[in-house]
Amino acid sequence: MIKRDRFRAFLFLFAVFSVYIFIFSESGLLARLRLGADYKQLEERIERLDAENRRISTDIGKYSEGLFSHSDIIGAGYVSSGGRVIHFSGSQSLTLPEKSVINMFELELNHLRIIWILFSIVITMYYFTRKQDGAGIND
């Protein structure tokens, strides 16, 4: 009877440990899903940068030929004759807040690991105390 209980305890601990290894570890399922999402984001960013690079290359080609669009001329600050310049006071202090990129999945993955470890400890303690209570009742 005791050998069977030891074997069950071993299987239980093995199951808890294997779930942690295959799901929550650094090379587990959740980490691989996160890496897949990061890979897709990087591909999208590369595509956007390539499109921007092509646009800038065509603009440089036009500028080297001497072809400037009206919006570029105005954006450069050129004021045509008879034009008016309007200055708004306090416009220099206007700054846009920088967007901080926080990878929430990374934080959640660490939290999930901690929760799984705590859950495993509680379940293991319950399993062994139940076995000890059951052994005390049978004696």
N, C-alpha and C positions, 0 to 999 in steps of 0.2 A: 504494500500500500504506500509506503514512504517513497519507494523508487518511482512509482507512478506519479506521485505528487511532485517530485523533483523534476521528472520529465515534463509534466504540464507547466511547471514554473519556467523551465528552460524554454519551452515552446512559446510561452506567453512573452517572456523577455526578448526572445528572438524576433517575434512578430512586431513588437513595439520598436525594437532597434532597426529592423529592416524597413519599416514604414518611414522612420526618420531618414535612413540612408537613401532610399529610393525617391522620396518625395521632397524632403526639406534640406538635404545636404547641398553643398556648393555645386555638385554636378547632378543634382536631382531633377525631377520633373519640373518643379516650379522655377528653378534657375534656368533651365533650358527654354521654358516658355518666355521668360523675361528676356533672354538673349535673342530669341527669335523676334520679339517685338522691337528690341533695340536695333537689330539688323535691318528690319523693315524701315524704321525711322531713318537710319543712316542711308539706305538706298534712296528714300524720298528726298533727303537733303542733298545727296549727290546729284539727283536729277534736277532739283531746283537750281543748284549752283551751276550745272552744265547749261541750263537754259539762260541763266543770267550771264554766264560767260559768252554764250553765242550772241546775246543782245548787246553786250558791251563791245564785242568784236565788230559787230555791224556798225555800231555808233562810232567807233574809232575809225573804221573805214570811211564813213561819211565825213567825219571831221577832217581826216587827212585829205579828202577831196575838196574840202572847203564848203561842204553842205551843212549848214546849221539850221535846225528847226527854230521856229519862233519861240516855242516854250523854253528851249535851251538858252536863247539869247536873253529872254526876260529872267529866267532863273539865274543867270550869271550876274544880274544886277544892272544890265544896260537899260538906261532910260532914254527913250526917243525924245527928239526935240518937241517941246510943248507938253511933255508928259509931267505928271506930278508925282512927287515922292511923299508918302505919308509915313510918319514915324509914330509908333505907339509907345508911350512911355511904359517902362516895366517889362518890355518884351524880352530883354536880355536875361531876366531871371527865370524865364520859363524853361524848365527842364522836365523831361519826361522820365518817370521812374523806370529803372532797368528791370526787365522781367527776369526773375530768378527761376532757373529751371531746377526743379526738385523731382527726382525720380521717386515717386511715392511707392512704386512697387518694391523697390529695394528696402525701404523701411518696413513695408508690410511683410516682406519675406522674413526679415529678421524677427519681427514680432510674432509671426506664425511659428517660427522655430522655437521661440521662448515659450509660447503657449503650448506647443506640442510637448516640450520637455516637462513643463509643469503638469500637464494633463497625464503624461505617462507616469510621472512620479506619484500622483494622486491615485491613479488606477492601480499601480503596482503595490502601493501601500494598502489599498483596499483589498486587493487580491490576497496578499500575505496575511493581513489581519483576519480576514474571513477564514482563511485556511487554519490559522492558529486558533480562532474561536471554535471552528468546527472540530478541530483535533481535541480541544479542551472539553467539549461537550461529549464526544465519543469515549473519552477516558473514564 
